Amino acid sequence: MHTRALQRASIEAALQANFLFDNVTQVQHDILLDAFQNMKVSAGDYVIKEGDRGNCFYIIDTGVFEVYIYMCVYLDMSTFHEPTHSSSSSFAF
């Protein structure tokens, strides 16, 4: 199967598995499929940093990642650590 076809199948599976996309029309669904772009990262790379403009939906096709969110609660800085995610996960920022 062609690489783009494999990527499209992976995106399709992620869209179907995520409730955020339950109510999109077929036209919107097709637009979403076409809008995704492949992004390769290496161990230690940051995909997005807190404070960056968050307008993306990420699908983890292979590999493992962690999410850290820094919160200020009553001026007591703390860190929220999202459990490790792996292949077939998705997240939006």
Buried (B, 14 or more C-beta within 10 A) or exposed (E): EEEEEEBBEBBBBBBEEBEEBEEEEEEEBEEBBEEBEEEEEEEEEEBBEEEEEEEBBBBBBEEEBEBEEEEEEEEEEEEEEEEEBEEEBBBEB
